[in-house]
Structure formats: structure tokens, C-alpha cells
Amino acid sequence: MRRKIFESEHEIFRDAFRAFLNKEVVPRRESFLNQGFVSKDVWLKAGEAGFLIPSAAESLGGLGLKDFRFEQIMAEEVGLCGESGFIPFLHNVIAAPYISRYGGPALQKECIPRAVSGEAIMGIALTEPNIGSDLAGMRTTAKVMNGYYLLNGTKTYISNGTIGSIFVVAARTGGQGKDGISLLAVEDRWDGFERGKPLKKMGMRSQDTAELIFDNVKVPKENLIGEAGRGFSYLMRGLAEERTIVAIWNHASAECAFRETLAYIKGRNVFGRPISSHQNTQFVMAGLRAELDIAQAFLDALVVDINDGNIDPVAASVAKLTCSELQGEVVDSCMQFFGGAGYMDEYPISRLYADARVTRIFAGTSEIMKMIIAKSMEL
Ligand SMILES: Cc1cc2nc3c(=O)[nH]c(=O)nc-3n(C[C@H](O)[C@H](O)[C@H](O)COP(=O)(O)OP(=O)(O)OC[C@H]3O[C@@H](n4cnc5c(N)ncnc54)[C@H](O)[C@@H]3O)c2cc1C
């Protein structure tokens, strides 16, 4: 089905971003996988080319592009080329908007220009060793002092945890449950900020994940994002955008696996004829194509809603649930068509399979997405 949401400026942007990935990221993928992170020079080049936080105001170095389709295009292109290490939407959509949307002018001036240029890579730190799905129970504290917050606690599984230098950190500034949570912008150069060792993962091996430890970190009061105690309400909107962009990437990654497989099954013969000529292959591929197309239409509608200012957290959860589960189904079915070759590192389907497993877990697990959807039906 022909997609109807893009205009010529978006196609030009897509071509430019795809060319960037093909020049700066894809040829270096092996070395990034081996070292466990994407080299910072790629981020600097992305910043120079205008791909980092294009939504930021021009006065802060951005392009002022308040159009979610540009982020959609980047997440799609990252997925379509099978990339899981250089994921600019983590910086652009998942972390930076808390500062550009709710941060005071001084904080924005301090952080956003460096993030737009790629000098400072951003991440978000919510999860703790004992708290993941149930965020309201977090234990990291930010005690109000004279002119600063004293931050103590540990966050884990933090993406960009090794290469990042500005983190949006959720901490308890008072009270129990959701109401006592605030967001703070925390810099890695401050005393008391420590990183744990890079965590070894089954997939997404060029995307660095680490533990962050805060040991009496003095966070200037200007680095409080928005109002104290309102962190959870900011997260509700932010997480909806996070789930939408992650769903877009999941879908595109599934599409990448699908295309790889389509080429393979036409070229490999079994019992004297191509794998693609067997009815089982045709039915499986047709079923996946149908599911991918329907999900695409939903994602495009969601992006239109975001641009209209109607972000719906339940619809974002539907997208995240559907697209991450579909990605799992696609990589599993597709890998089967490769036979033993699909289990070998030299075939991209092997890495796509390993990378896909986590998408049903991070950005809110499938079970949490179902809880949100069920709650919307007052169940
Ligand atoms: C590679 C990677 C990158 C990540 N990046 C980040 C990051 O950048 N920043 C960040 O803050 N976090 C990050 N995370 C953490 C991620 O968001 C959490 O792992 C996720 O939210 C799940 O939390 P948990 O691991 O504590 O699992 P738990 O909350 O312990 O859940 C365990 C299982 O129980 C299920 N479960 C929980 N509650 C219920 C319930 N009420 N009913 C039914 N089932 C339930 C869950 O669905 C899950 O299957 C990352 C994780 C990974 C693996």
C-alpha cells in the first residue's frame, strides 16, 4: 500500500540520512560490534549534518523542525539497514525533549547546543537494580540542599551509559509513589558520578549499556527539569513518544529481516527448486507481509496524531506491543528459512534475530503495554 504521509522534503531528508548511514555507520559496523559502542566521531558527524535533535530551536543550534516525521524517517532508516548500535532517536526523542520541553532557559542553553552538535550524547536513567516496570517504586534520591540536590542511588541497563555525558535521571525528591519523583539533568563530569562496567548483552552489541552510580552528586538546582514532583507526569508524555519511536524502529527492523529473507529464499534451491516456490514459504511470507502492512498504517496514523498534538499513550502502547511482538515473529519465521546458515554470524538474519529479543522488554515490557491497554478499558 502506498504511504501517504510524506512530502518531498521528507524524501530528500530520508535520502540524505540513508546516505549518511551508508557512509558513516554501515561500513564500520563490525568494528563497532567488536568494541561494544559506536565511536563518538559518528555522533559528531551526525550533529554536523543536522541529524541530532533537529526539533531543537534554531537559537539553540537546532533546525526548529517540529515535525515527528523527520524522527520517524531516521528510526525507519536505522531499522531498514539493520542497525542497532547507532540509534539517534534515543538521544533525539527519548532523552533530549525533557530538557527542551520542560527545562529552564539556562539549562537548555547549557545542554541542548552540545547535544545538537554531538559533543554531548544523551541518555535517560529510570531503571534501578530492583525497580524496572514499577517505576513509581524507585529509590534513587535527590535531597534538597541549599542551592543544589544531593543525588544518591544506582541506575541500571542505561543505554548510551558508556558514551553518554548528559543523563535525564529520575529521582525521588520527596514523598512516596509517583508524586515524589522529579527529573534532573546530570552530567558525567561531576564528582560522585560513576559508571559501572559496560554490560555484555546477547544482542545490540554495538549499543553500549551500563550501570550508573550516583554517590553524593551535587546537582545544581537549575538542573531540575520542570517542577519538583512532576517527573512522573512528564514521563507519561515522554514514554508515549518513546514507545512510538521504538515501535517504528521495531517495525523497520522487521522489514529489514523480511527483505533479507525474500532475497535469500528466491536464490537458494532445496529439492531442486527455490525455497520460495514451496507453498509453506509463500504462506508464511504472505502472512508476515500482511501483518507488516497493517502495522505500518497504524504507525503512520499515530505519527499524524503526534504532529497534531494528540499523543495518545494507549495508542503508543498498542504500537509498541504490536510492533515488538511482530518483530519477534518476523525474525523467528525468517530465520527458519535460512536453515543452518541463519544461525551463522555471517548472515545478517542471525544478528537481527538476537537484536530483536530485547524489544519486547525495554521501553516497557509487552506485559506492561497490555496492562496500560487493559486499564483504558477499565478492566
Ligand atoms: C538493552 C537494554 C537497554 C535498556 N535501556 C534503558 C535505558 O536507557 N534507560 C532505562 O531507564 N532503562 C533501560 N532499560 C531497562 C528496561 O526498560 C527494563 O528492563 C524494563 O522496563 C523491564 O524492567 P525490569 O528489567 O526491571 O523487569 P521487571 O520489572 O522485573 O519485570 C520482569 C517480568 O515481570 C513482568 N511484570 C512486571 N510487572 C508485571 C505485572 N504487574 N503483571 C504482569 N507481569 C509483570 C515483566 O513484564 C517482565 O516480563 C534497558 C534494558 C535493556 C535490556
The ligand as a Gaussian input file, in Angstrom:
#p B3LYP/6-31G(d) Opt

LIG

0 1
 C       19.353000      -3.446000      26.389000
 C       18.551000      -2.667000      27.370000
 C       18.565000      -1.276000      27.333000
 C       17.839000      -0.536000      28.268000
 N       17.934000       0.831000      28.272000
 C       17.396000       1.532000      29.293000
 C       17.625000       2.942000      29.421000
 O       18.286000       3.571000      28.578000
 N       17.084000       3.588000      30.486000
 C       16.335000       2.938000      31.446000
 O       15.887000       3.579000      32.378000
 N       16.098000       1.612000      31.344000
 C       16.617000       0.895000      30.305000
 N       16.396000      -0.458000      30.218000
 C       15.588000      -1.119000      31.232000
 C       14.233000      -1.603000      30.726000
 O       13.381000      -0.531000      30.459000
 C       13.692000      -2.581000      31.777000
 O       14.493000      -3.743000      31.715000
 C       12.236000      -2.919000      31.564000
 O       11.424000      -1.808000      31.792000
 C       11.777000      -4.060000      32.460000
 O       12.143000      -3.842000      33.788000
 P       12.921000      -4.989000      34.597000
 O       14.067000      -5.423000      33.765000
 O       13.207000      -4.480000      35.954000
 O       11.897000      -6.189000      34.663000
 P       10.810000      -6.424000      35.813000
 O       10.063000      -5.168000      36.061000
 O       11.474000      -7.098000      36.956000
 O        9.840000      -7.447000      35.091000
 C       10.160000      -8.843000      34.968000
 C        8.998000      -9.531000      34.259000
 O        7.803000      -9.377000      35.030000
 C        6.784000      -8.833000      34.226000
 N        5.916000      -7.989000      35.028000
 C        6.272000      -6.914000      35.780000
 N        5.200000      -6.388000      36.376000
 C        4.139000      -7.142000      35.995000
 C        2.748000      -7.119000      36.283000
 N        2.227000      -6.186000      37.084000
 N        1.946000      -8.047000      35.707000
 C        2.464000      -8.984000      34.903000
 N        3.769000      -9.073000      34.597000
 C        4.591000      -8.169000      35.143000
 C        7.510000      -8.019000      33.171000
 O        6.693000      -7.809000      32.052000
 C        8.685000      -8.931000      32.893000
 O        8.297000      -9.932000      31.991000
 C       17.069000      -1.207000      29.244000
 C       17.006000      -2.598000      29.260000
 C       17.742000      -3.332000      28.345000
 C       17.696000      -4.827000      28.418000

